[in-house]
């Protein structure tokens, strides 16, 4: 890490680069009472609390890239693959599980969840139908939490979800082969540990982390 003297302030090259490009991050941030900066000492992008002055590490999403100074960065790119033919019943199940899992995510986030389910269809470790994948249980535990907690049953697929799922079925794929995903802040500790120690993280998007 190289430090530079600019005026009266000593900053590192990472901070200079970050500040030089700050404008392109601003549109992705909704930070109240904080400033975004680069913490040279700890090597991370951070928020500075305007009241306390303390620095807190932050992940910033910009153009589908999760940016954190001391974390892996993942670029999400679309890969076209051969489309899959599904029955109307399987499509409806896919619409509902994507709505339940990713109804609050953007288009890419919805497609990613659909991608994971479609990836499982093509993997011999999982059932070969959408219904089988979505309702699969492991030792009596549902693979997808909305099936167990009622969100799947209550889900009403919206237009954006249906369009995103249809794009995934037609071959739009951002998943890099991911077979699993989790929302870390909602997952229980045991599941998080299993994801982190047993799988390889391939990308992060919105509120989900994707693994294989």
GIHU-V18003 format. One record per backbone hydrogen bond with DSSP energy under -1.0 kcal/mol. CO is the residue of the C=O (numbers start at 1). NH is the residue of the N-H. Records with the same first field share a line. If there is no record, write none. Layout:
CO: NH + NH
This chain:
2: 13
4: 11
6: 9
9: 6
11: 4
12: 16
13: 17
14: 18
15: 19
16: 20
17: 21
19: 22
21: 24
22: 25 + 26
25: 28
26: 29
33: 50
35: 48
37: 46
38: 40
39: 43 + 44
44: 39
45: 58
46: 37
47: 56
48: 35
49: 53
54: 49
56: 47
60: 67
62: 65
65: 62
67: 60
68: 71
87: 91
88: 92
89: 93
90: 94
91: 95
92: 96
93: 97
94: 98
95: 99
96: 100
97: 101
98: 102
99: 103
102: 105
106: 110
107: 111
108: 112
109: 113
110: 114
111: 115
112: 116
113: 117
114: 118
115: 119
116: 120
117: 121
120: 123
123: 126
129: 133
130: 134
131: 135
136: 143
138: 141
141: 138
144: 147
145: 149
146: 152
150: 154
151: 155
158: 162
159: 163
160: 164
161: 165
162: 166
163: 167
164: 168
165: 169
166: 170
167: 172
168: 171
169: 84
171: 81
173: 79
175: 178
180: 211
182: 209
183: 186 + 187
188: 192
189: 193
190: 194
191: 195
192: 196
193: 197
194: 198
195: 199
200: 212
203: 210
205: 208
208: 205
209: 182
210: 202 + 203
211: 179 + 180
